[in-house]
């Protein structure tokens, strides 16, 4: 997949593309339906499947609010888009000047003149242009005269609720990992480089890979049943997120004990797939009590991951 970063204007020529518009944070089941339709439309006719999105998120520019916690990092999102068959990801810089464009100007200048769109795919709640005045209805009114078709994809529901990024964030912040994963259509990921920690795990008989995760939304402190990818290999594992209250640490740490694993992976980037939250962090009266609880956590995680194969 080709990634194009745009500061002012797109100069690349596309082959009568099918284009998906949206932020696609999380690339959840609803997003996947839009993307699947986009890829099917494009590849059926040998054309480009393009995702056009903004960076930074428009809300950060327009409302001057703190960064919205992302469900996926830019790299994770790009990996998923490529896996789904997207040919080109366009990351357009969103600025205050860009935000002043009317919906009509955005359609004419960006969609028609720069992208040369032939089939446009959006969700029902997609808004664009100055003051978010652009709607699917406006796009459908303009499209015939400008030579492209608009496909509005209805929301996707799972377990009776509409799938949305905000709902997934809520589940994750509450530690409701299984519920979040059901809406994502895959496991929530934490990725990071393995760094040196306090080396306490090895002394307890449960060596851990301490990771420095990328900036994104993270679930609350606690112990989690997880899978861990090291290189091309997938392992069962258990992860602790927190301050290690028994040892009174002041900084949050991310420690992964990889089951049936004994290799030096310092400096490597590993990817952790969360399956279920086992418990909150606890303070123990002694190291022996802590060791026994870790042993129970490992066995619980092994049982859960064995019965919960990773979502492909």
Secondary structure, DSSP 4 states (H G I P E B T S, - for coil): -EEEEESS------SS-EEEES--TT--HHHHHHHHHHHHHHHHTT--EEEEEEES-HHHHHH-PPPPPPSS-HHHHHHHHHHTT--EEEEEEP-HHHHTS-HHHHIIIIIIIIS--SEEEEETT--BSGGG-B-HHHHHHHHHHHT-EEEEEPPPEETTEE--HHHHHHHHHTT-HHHHHHHHTS-EEEEEEEE----HHHHHT---EEEEEPSS--PPSEEEEEEEEETTEEEEEEEEEE--TTTT-SS-EEEEEETT-----TT-EEEEEEEEEEE-----SSHHHHHHHHHHHHHHHHHHHHHSPPP-
